[in-house]
Amino acid sequence: MEEKPSLLIIADDDLSYGIDKGYYSDLSNAIKLNNLAVYPLDKVPSLTDKDIRLSEKPIGDGEDVYLRNPYANCYVSMKNPDILNTFIETKSYAIKEALVKMGAKDIVLKESVHDKNTSRYEVNNKMDINVVNAQINGNYLSGITVDMKSSIESHDPNRKPKPYQEVVDFMVSHGLSNDSKLLLLAERLKTEGRICGIEKYEVTYCSEIARALKIAASIDYKMFSDSLDFSVEHNHVHIIKKSLEIDFGKNLDS
């Protein structure tokens, strides 16, 4: 299955015309590298045929920029004030459900927190609620206020693993098919029929947003829209790393 582009733009008539004529080499290169998809407004109704879903209807003013959320198989509008919360919640759900399907009896969020820019990072460990304000671009601010603990933890001592193929199918449909740690755990489930013991797992949040914005900065989108400036100085998104401890239970055969 081909990976979908990280960034999607619904173009107005001027931008569509310029791309068709080859005027914008940076945009064309990003499209060729499969980092970017650009569609004219009149093609939006047919996007579902390409398995592309937009979180909200575009306006068609040239400022309809969407980031791919692989964990929900949709593109989220840059203008969504809850974009960071959305990415964190859907990734937490996907990881939790994948581990649950593997038979995890306890999934616990540890208190250790690492951030790419600790000087501008605030965290309340007692509540396990992270509060981060990230300037997505010149106009839009988004904050992380999601309760990570409740979104990813799970406890059930009687849980049993699902069949290997069901686990893999879930991972593929929820953006986890390239997660090396989860893939190794799934292979162990396939080989041994169940997973035993305690495993550590590090979750990285917001890297997808940072990658998409880096692509946006590289194509200099402010050339097409003064109000959407993705230049480096306006692009600051925290990459958050959290540690999980996963207990799959004891090996009853030993």
C-alpha positions in Angstrom: 0.0 0.0 0.0 1.5 3.3 -1.1 2.0 5.9 1.7 -0.2 8.9 1.3 1.4 12.4 1.2 1.9 14.2 4.5 0.5 17.5 3.2 -2.6 18.2 1.1 -3.6 21.5 -0.5 -7.0 22.3 -2.1 -5.9 24.8 -4.7 -7.7 27.8 -6.0 -7.8 28.5 -9.8 -4.6 30.5 -9.9 -2.5 27.9 -8.0 -4.0 25.1 -10.1 -3.2 26.9 -13.3 0.4 27.6 -12.2 1.0 24.0 -11.2 -0.4 22.7 -14.5 1.9 25.2 -16.4 5.0 24.1 -14.3 5.5 27.5 -12.8 6.2 26.3 -9.2 9.2 23.9 -9.2 9.2 23.4 -5.4 5.6 22.3 -5.4 6.1 20.1 -8.4 9.1 18.4 -6.7 7.2 17.8 -3.5 4.4 16.2 -5.5 6.8 14.0 -7.4 8.4 12.9 -4.0 4.9 12.0 -2.8 5.3 14.5 0.1 2.4 16.7 -1.2 -0.9 16.3 -2.9 -2.7 19.3 -4.6 -6.2 19.1 -5.9 -8.5 21.7 -7.4 -11.7 22.5 -5.6 -13.9 20.9 -8.2 -12.1 17.5 -7.6 -12.9 17.4 -3.9 -16.1 15.3 -4.3 -14.1 12.6 -6.0 -11.4 12.4 -3.3 -13.3 9.6 -1.5 -12.6 7.4 -4.5 -8.9 7.7 -3.7 -9.6 6.9 0.0 -8.9 10.5 0.9 -11.1 12.0 3.6 -11.0 15.7 4.7 -11.8 16.6 8.3 -13.8 19.6 7.1 -15.0 21.0 3.8 -12.6 23.3 2.0 -13.5 26.9 1.3 -11.6 27.2 -1.9 -9.7 30.4 -1.1 -6.2 28.9 -1.5 -5.8 28.5 2.2 -7.2 25.0 2.6 -4.1 23.2 3.9 -4.5 19.7 5.5 -2.1 17.5 7.4 -2.4 13.7 7.1 -3.4 11.9 10.3 -2.4 8.3 9.5 -4.0 7.0 12.8 -7.5 8.1 11.7 -6.9 7.8 7.9 -7.9 11.4 7.2 -6.5 14.8 6.5 -7.0 17.4 9.3 -7.4 21.1 8.4 -4.6 23.3 9.5 -7.2 25.7 10.8 -8.5 23.2 13.3 -7.7 24.6 16.8 -7.6 21.1 18.3 -5.2 19.7 15.7 -2.5 18.7 18.2 -5.1 17.1 20.6 -6.6 15.2 17.6 -3.2 13.7 16.6 -2.3 12.7 20.1 -5.7 11.2 20.9 -5.9 9.2 17.7 -2.3 7.9 17.9 -2.9 7.0 21.6 -6.0 5.1 20.7 -4.3 3.2 17.8 -1.3 2.2 19.9 -3.5 1.2 22.8 -5.8 -0.9 20.7 -2.9 -2.6 18.9 -1.4 -3.6 22.2 -4.8 -4.7 23.5 -5.3 -6.9 20.5 -1.8 -8.5 21.2 -3.1 -9.4 24.7 -1.6 -6.7 26.9 -3.1 -6.9 30.3 -1.7 -3.6 31.7 -0.6 -0.5 29.7 0.9 2.2 32.0 2.1 5.6 31.1 5.3 6.4 32.9 6.1 9.9 34.2 9.3 10.5 32.3 8.9 13.2 29.7 11.4 14.3 27.0 10.9 17.2 24.7 12.8 18.5 21.8 12.7 22.0 23.2 12.6 21.7 27.0 13.0 25.5 27.6 9.5 26.1 26.1 7.8 23.0 27.4 5.4 22.8 30.3 4.1 19.6 31.9 2.1 18.7 34.9 3.2 15.2 35.8 0.8 14.8 38.7 -2.2 15.2 36.4 -0.5 13.6 33.3 -1.9 16.5 31.3 0.5 18.2 29.0 0.0 21.9 28.2 1.8 23.1 25.2 1.2 26.0 23.0 2.6 25.6 19.5 2.5 28.2 16.8 1.5 26.2 13.8 1.9 29.2 11.5 1.6 32.9 11.5 -2.1 32.9 12.3 -3.1 29.7 14.1 -2.2 28.6 17.6 -2.9 25.2 18.9 -2.5 23.8 22.4 -2.2 20.3 23.8 -4.5 19.8 26.8 -5.4 16.1 26.3 -5.2 13.7 29.2 -2.6 11.4 27.8 -3.0 9.0 30.8 -6.6 8.2 30.2 -6.2 8.1 26.4 -3.6 5.4 26.3 -3.7 3.4 29.6 -5.6 0.1 29.8 -6.1 -2.6 32.4 -7.6 -6.1 32.1 -6.0 -9.1 33.7 -8.2 -11.5 31.7 -7.3 -10.2 28.3 -6.3 -12.7 25.6 -4.6 -12.0 22.3 -6.5 -11.8 19.0 -5.3 -13.7 15.9 -2.1 -12.4 14.4 -3.7 -11.3 11.1 -6.3 -9.3 12.9 -3.6 -7.5 14.8 -1.6 -6.7 11.6 -4.7 -5.6 9.7 -5.6 -3.2 12.5 -2.0 -1.8 12.5 -2.1 -1.2 8.7 -5.5 0.5 8.8 -4.4 2.8 11.7 -1.0 4.0 10.5 1.2 1.7 12.5 2.5 -0.6 9.8 6.0 0.9 10.0 6.3 0.9 13.7 9.3 -1.5 14.2 8.6 -2.2 17.9 5.0 -3.1 17.4 5.9 -5.2 14.3 8.4 -7.2 16.4 5.8 -7.8 19.1 3.3 -8.9 16.4 5.9 -11.3 15.0 6.4 -12.8 18.5 2.7 -13.3 18.8 2.7 -15.0 15.4 5.6 -17.3 16.4 4.7 -18.1 20.0 1.0 -17.7 20.0 1.1 -15.1 22.9 3.4 -12.5 24.3 4.7 -12.8 27.9 6.5 -10.5 30.3 7.0 -6.7 30.5 7.9 -4.6 27.6 8.9 -0.9 27.3 7.7 1.2 24.5 8.4 4.9 23.6 5.6 6.9 22.0 6.6 9.9 19.9 3.9 12.5 19.5 3.6 15.4 17.0 6.4 14.2 14.7 3.9 13.9 11.9 2.8 17.5 12.2 6.4 18.7 12.4 7.3 16.7 9.2 4.3 18.1 7.3 5.1 21.7 8.3 8.7 21.1 7.2 7.4 20.2 3.8 5.2 23.3 3.8 8.1 25.5 4.6 10.2 23.9 1.8 7.6 24.9 -0.8 7.4 28.4 0.5 3.6 28.5 0.7 3.5 32.1 1.8 4.2 32.9 -1.8 0.6 31.8 -2.5 -0.9 33.1 0.7 0.3 35.9 2.9 -1.8 34.7 5.9 -0.4 31.1 5.9 3.3 31.5 6.5 5.1 28.2 7.1 8.6 29.6 7.2 10.9 28.2 9.8 10.6 31.1 12.3 6.9 30.6 12.4 7.1 26.8 12.6 7.5 25.5 16.1 5.9 22.2 17.1 7.0 20.2 20.1 8.0 16.6 19.6 6.9 14.8 22.8 8.1 11.4 23.8 6.4 9.3 26.4 7.3 5.9 27.9 4.9 3.0 28.2 5.3 -0.1 30.4 3.3 -3.0 29.0 2.6 -6.1 31.0 1.5 -9.1 28.9 1.4 -11.4 31.9 3.4 -14.3 33.0 4.4 -17.3 31.0 2.3 -20.0 32.5 4.3 -22.8 30.8 7.5 -21.9 32.6 
